[in-house]
Amino acid sequence: MDVTASPPPPPAASPAPLLRAASALMRVNHRPDLVFVRGVGSWLWDQHGRRYLDFVQGWAVNALGHAATAVVEAVREQSSRLLHSGPGYHNDRAIELAALLARLSGLDQVFFTNNGAEANEGAIKLARKYGRVHRQGAFEIITFEHGFHGRTLATMSASGKPGFDRLFAPQVRGFPKARLNHLGSVEACRSDRTVGVMLELVQGEAGVIEADVAFVQALRRWCDEHALLLIVDEVQTGIGRTGSLFAYERHGIRPDIVTLGKGLGGGVPIGAVLAREPVCCFEPGDQGGTFNGNPLVCAAALAVLGEVSRPQFLAKVQRRGERLRHGLVARNLGEVHGSGLLQAVRLPDGDSAAAIAHAALHPPHGQPGLLVNAVRADKLRLMPALNCTDEEIDQALDLLSIARARSRR
Ligand SMILES: *Cc1c(COP(=O)(O)O)cnc(C)c1O
């Protein structure tokens, strides 16, 4: 994208009072002293008109980058036609999106949510209902150390993030923890209370740790053997992020339940639970939510899928992923993990990720900034727009190398 040709951002009213006013926001995060006011494609502008190459994209959310024409047009058109009709009635967009997701995934039915955590919460409820109806009340779901499934009480309990177990104790019970890529540890968690297994195929928040293809295939067979549900959390990996529309396609399996979020709406909040027909045991009254299947967000998701589900688009994501990987290796930044456009680099000199991310965000005068995520003390995660250009990838790699050099001084 030719950013020099795009119009300058609107002048911020007065930057300093804006940041001071941020004290009215509860502090749940260490946020840098920047206020973003505008974005186009891979680029963001702050309140001073400085520009940044965005390789975080709202946490792997803006699949098509900032202000993508397809999403903007879909939201514009839908917002003037029908914004919301409520969960007690059908709307055309929700019906279209459910049918499209069912066709693309090979699963049968869909329940829409507002985000990823709610999708996983819905998947947990669906599995527990299935256990009550079909498995003599089995309710436990085996989950994994270092996994991340969201921030509701149940999804925090399902997560294996260190510290989550004590933060808002007591936890929701029924989520024994196994080790990723270790089937024996999964088997050790199994009892007659077990109804399923839930995992991420790439543990994104843990630092981009991939589940082995052989492990996932063995897990699928093991679930079939014991009549257990395989639940795959594709909130981060889904919608083209790893180079296939769903990551499970690369593992050659079909899950029983799949959850989506992040990239699905291309920047608007929507999640989804997809399930195979025999698993769909919710009855009227079991599950719901005021905004679920809201036509505005469904229209945005239809626009995103219209682009991302095209085979040529996904082939380009794979090529861009290769370019990013080779660039990280060529610049000697460290060991690279991940696939497609969900990658992390492990820094050889230890706990330098935060310092490098900080230096990238605060470049020398006249240089653009770069947004990258210090996902671990020694790991930087990159999750650019799926349609970023080769030049943007190369520029991000250059900015990252410069930031590393500056952070050492
Ligand atoms: C981000 C994420 C979630 C939570 O999604 P929210 O939209 O933040 O609720 C769940 N699972 C995975 C794998 C995620 O990356």
The ligand as a Tripos MOL2 file, in Angstrom:
@<TRIPOS>MOLECULE
LIG
   15    15     1     0     0
SMALL
NO_CHARGES

@<TRIPOS>ATOM
      1 C1         -8.0150  -14.7760   21.7520 C.3       1 LIG1
      2 C2         -8.3520  -16.1910   22.0120 C.ar      1 LIG1
      3 C3         -9.5050  -16.5570   22.7290 C.ar      1 LIG1
      4 C4        -10.4040  -15.5430   23.3750 C.3       1 LIG1
      5 O1        -11.0830  -14.7560   22.4440 O.3       1 LIG1
      6 P1        -11.7290  -13.3720   22.9320 P.3       1 LIG1
      7 O2        -12.3660  -12.8190   21.6970 O.co2     1 LIG1
      8 O3        -10.6280  -12.5290   23.4710 O.co2     1 LIG1
      9 O4        -12.7300  -13.7020   23.9750 O.co2     1 LIG1
     10 C5         -9.7930  -17.9080   22.8650 C.ar      1 LIG1
     11 N1         -8.9900  -18.8380   22.3360 N.ar      1 LIG1
     12 C6         -7.8740  -18.5280   21.6410 C.ar      1 LIG1
     13 C7         -7.0480  -19.6150   21.0550 C.3       1 LIG1
     14 C8         -7.5150  -17.2000   21.4680 C.ar      1 LIG1
     15 O5         -6.3840  -16.8890   20.8110 O.3       1 LIG1
@<TRIPOS>BOND
     1     1     2 1
     2     2     3 ar
     3     2    14 ar
     4     3     4 1
     5     3    10 ar
     6     4     5 1
     7     5     6 1
     8     6     7 2
     9     6     8 1
    10     6     9 1
    11    10    11 ar
    12    11    12 ar
    13    12    13 1
    14    12    14 ar
    15    14    15 1
@<TRIPOS>SUBSTRUCTURE
     1 LIG1         1 GROUP 0 **** ****
